[in-house]
């Protein structure tokens, strides 16, 4: 009969094998084509070569995963599960991948080569919103200076009163807009989370629901 020590050793080996398999799966499943892989891995030299060969590929869409190249990419994929369903995995451009990495240099190479600064993931997240969500001020400034237009969620998260007012004047229903299946947050969620009191007060005056529930039942206040 095998000893307890042997059985524990087997368990340890299986755990190691499982962890390795999980890391390989996460790495292999979080990128699209070669350009997206270069942007997602921070390989600037390869990205330059690929764009020289095929400049039209700069805005092609590839499979995107939150926090690519890490175990958290897999964990965040699980966060998309809700109400018995799984939200579709979004697709994005190389610029989405670069911004998600916080790679300002990569983004600065892509933009002059025609990358769309207003491109959206297929879950509707803008490039600018990713930069705002990940707290990268340099990328936010780079995108805005190159023509990125804040949507309602970006404007609220940035504390941009003028943009929020303009967007609500154009479409009052944006006050209740939900941000992707990944978060399900409203503009008020973003304004409150970032401490933008003036924007929060504006949103409340326009009818924002202070008890609106996002994923994990998070409310704005």
C-alpha positions as CSV (number, residue, x, y, z in Angstrom):
1,X,0.0,0.0,0.0
2,X,1.3,3.4,-1.0
3,X,2.4,5.7,1.9
4,X,0.7,9.0,2.6
5,X,3.9,10.8,1.6
6,X,3.8,9.1,-1.9
7,X,0.2,10.2,-2.4
8,X,1.0,13.7,-1.3
9,X,3.8,13.7,-3.8
10,X,1.5,12.6,-6.6
11,X,-0.9,15.4,-5.7
12,X,1.8,18.0,-5.8
13,X,2.9,16.8,-9.3
14,X,-0.6,16.9,-10.6
15,X,-1.1,20.4,-9.2
16,X,2.1,21.5,-10.9
17,X,1.0,20.0,-14.2
18,X,-2.4,21.6,-13.9
19,X,-0.9,25.1,-13.2
20,X,1.5,24.8,-16.1
21,X,-1.4,23.7,-18.4
22,X,-3.4,26.7,-17.2
23,X,-0.6,29.2,-17.9
24,X,-0.1,27.8,-21.4
25,X,-3.8,27.9,-22.1
26,X,-4.0,31.6,-20.9
27,X,-1.0,32.6,-23.0
28,X,-2.2,30.9,-26.1
29,X,-5.7,32.1,-26.0
30,X,-5.4,35.8,-25.3
31,X,-4.3,37.2,-28.7
32,X,-5.4,37.5,-32.3
33,X,-3.1,37.6,-35.3
34,X,0.7,38.4,-35.4
35,X,0.2,42.2,-35.1
36,X,-2.0,41.7,-32.0
37,X,0.5,39.3,-30.5
38,X,3.3,41.8,-31.0
39,X,1.3,44.6,-29.5
40,X,0.1,42.4,-26.6
41,X,3.6,41.2,-25.8
42,X,5.3,44.6,-26.1
43,X,7.4,43.5,-29.1
44,X,7.9,46.9,-30.7
45,X,10.5,45.7,-33.3
46,X,8.3,43.0,-34.6
47,X,5.3,45.3,-34.7
48,X,7.2,47.8,-36.9
49,X,8.2,45.0,-39.3
50,X,4.6,43.7,-39.5
51,X,3.3,47.2,-40.2
52,X,5.9,47.8,-42.9
53,X,4.8,44.6,-44.6
54,X,1.0,45.2,-44.2
55,X,0.1,48.7,-43.1
56,X,-3.6,48.0,-43.7
57,X,-3.6,45.5,-40.8
58,X,-3.3,48.4,-38.2
59,X,-7.0,48.4,-37.5
60,X,-7.8,44.7,-38.0
61,X,-9.7,43.1,-35.1
62,X,-8.2,40.3,-33.0
63,X,-9.3,38.4,-29.9
64,X,-8.8,40.4,-26.8
65,X,-8.6,39.4,-23.2
66,X,-8.5,41.7,-20.1
67,X,-5.0,41.9,-18.6
68,X,-3.4,39.8,-21.4
69,X,-0.5,37.5,-20.8
70,X,-1.2,36.9,-17.1
71,X,-3.1,34.5,-14.9
72,X,-5.4,37.4,-14.2
73,X,-6.5,37.3,-17.8
74,X,-8.1,33.9,-17.1
75,X,-9.5,35.1,-13.8
76,X,-11.1,38.1,-15.3
77,X,-12.6,36.0,-18.1
78,X,-14.5,34.2,-15.3
79,X,-15.8,37.5,-14.1
80,X,-17.8,37.8,-17.3
81,X,-20.0,35.0,-16.1
82,X,-23.3,36.3,-14.8
83,X,-27.0,35.3,-14.7
84,X,-26.2,31.9,-16.1
85,X,-24.5,33.3,-19.2
86,X,-21.0,34.1,-20.4
87,X,-20.5,37.4,-22.2
88,X,-18.8,37.0,-25.7
89,X,-15.1,37.4,-25.6
90,X,-14.4,40.9,-27.1
91,X,-12.2,41.6,-30.2
92,X,-10.0,44.7,-30.6
93,X,-7.3,46.4,-32.6
94,X,-3.6,46.4,-31.9
95,X,-4.0,49.8,-30.2
96,X,-6.4,48.2,-27.7
97,X,-3.7,45.6,-26.9
98,X,-1.0,48.3,-26.5
99,X,-3.2,50.5,-24.3
100,X,-4.2,47.5,-22.1
101,X,-0.5,46.9,-21.5
102,X,0.0,50.5,-20.6
103,X,2.5,50.8,-23.5
104,X,2.7,54.4,-24.4
105,X,5.6,53.9,-26.8
106,X,3.7,51.2,-28.7
107,X,0.6,53.4,-29.0
108,X,2.7,56.3,-30.2
109,X,4.0,54.1,-33.0
110,X,0.6,52.8,-34.0
111,X,-1.3,56.1,-34.0
112,X,0.8,57.9,-36.8
113,X,0.4,54.7,-38.8
114,X,-3.4,55.0,-38.9
115,X,-4.6,53.3,-35.8
116,X,-8.1,54.5,-35.0
117,X,-8.0,56.3,-31.6
118,X,-11.8,55.9,-31.4
119,X,-11.9,52.2,-32.2
120,X,-14.1,50.1,-29.9
121,X,-13.8,46.6,-28.7
122,X,-16.7,44.4,-29.8
123,X,-18.0,44.8,-26.3
124,X,-18.1,48.6,-27.0
125,X,-15.2,49.7,-24.8
126,X,-13.2,52.5,-26.4
127,X,-9.5,52.7,-26.6
128,X,-9.7,55.8,-24.4
129,X,-11.8,54.1,-21.8
130,X,-9.2,51.3,-21.4
131,X,-6.5,54.0,-20.8
132,X,-8.8,55.7,-18.2
133,X,-9.7,52.4,-16.5
134,X,-6.1,51.3,-16.2
135,X,-5.2,54.7,-14.8
136,X,-2.6,55.6,-17.5
137,X,-2.5,59.4,-17.6
138,X,0.2,59.5,-20.3
139,X,-1.9,57.3,-22.6
140,X,-5.0,59.3,-21.9
141,X,-3.2,62.5,-22.9
142,X,-1.7,60.9,-26.0
143,X,-5.1,59.6,-27.2
144,X,-6.9,62.9,-26.5
145,X,-4.3,64.9,-28.2
146,X,-4.7,62.7,-31.3
147,X,-8.5,63.1,-31.6
148,X,-9.9,60.5,-29.2
149,X,-13.5,61.5,-28.3
150,X,-14.7,60.6,-24.8
151,X,-17.8,58.5,-24.6
152,X,-20.2,58.8,-21.6
153,X,-18.2,56.4,-19.4
154,X,-14.8,57.9,-20.3
155,X,-16.1,61.4,-19.7
156,X,-17.6,60.5,-16.3
157,X,-14.4,58.6,-15.3
158,X,-12.3,61.6,-16.3
159,X,-14.4,64.1,-14.5
160,X,-15.0,66.0,-17.8
161,X,-18.1,68.1,-16.9
162,X,-18.3,69.7,-20.3
163,X,-18.2,66.4,-22.2
164,X,-20.8,64.8,-19.9
165,X,-23.1,67.8,-20.3
166,X,-22.7,67.7,-24.1
167,X,-23.4,64.0,-24.3
168,X,-26.4,64.2,-22.1
169,X,-27.8,67.1,-24.0
170,X,-27.5,65.0,-27.2
171,X,-28.9,61.8,-25.7
172,X,-30.5,62.0,-22.2
173,X,-30.8,58.2,-22.1
174,X,-27.0,58.0,-21.7
175,X,-27.6,58.7,-18.0
176,X,-28.5,55.0,-17.6
177,X,-26.0,53.6,-20.1
178,X,-24.3,50.4,-18.8
179,X,-20.7,49.7,-19.5
180,X,-20.1,46.2,-21.0
181,X,-21.0,42.9,-19.6
182,X,-17.6,42.9,-17.8
183,X,-18.7,45.7,-15.4
184,X,-22.3,46.7,-16.0
185,X,-21.4,50.1,-14.4
186,X,-23.3,53.3,-15.1
187,X,-21.6,56.7,-15.6
188,X,-22.4,57.5,-12.0
189,X,-20.4,54.4,-10.9
190,X,-17.3,55.8,-12.7
191,X,-17.7,59.3,-11.4
192,X,-18.2,58.2,-7.8
193,X,-15.4,55.7,-8.0
194,X,-13.0,58.4,-9.2
195,X,-14.1,61.0,-6.7
196,X,-15.5,63.5,-9.3
197,X,-18.1,65.2,-7.2
198,X,-19.2,67.8,-9.8
199,X,-19.8,65.2,-12.4
200,X,-21.7,63.0,-9.8
201,X,-23.9,65.9,-8.8
202,X,-24.6,66.6,-12.5
203,X,-25.5,63.0,-13.2
204,X,-27.8,62.9,-10.1
205,X,-29.5,66.1,-11.2
206,X,-30.2,64.5,-14.6
207,X,-31.8,61.4,-13.1
208,X,-29.0,59.0,-12.4
209,X,-29.9,56.1,-10.1
210,X,-27.7,56.1,-7.0
211,X,-28.8,52.6,-6.2
212,X,-28.1,51.1,-9.7
213,X,-26.3,47.7,-9.3
214,X,-23.3,46.8,-11.3
215,X,-21.5,43.4,-11.3
216,X,-21.2,42.0,-7.8
217,X,-24.0,44.2,-6.8
218,X,-21.8,47.3,-6.6
219,X,-23.7,50.6,-6.3
220,X,-22.3,54.1,-7.1
221,X,-22.5,55.5,-3.6
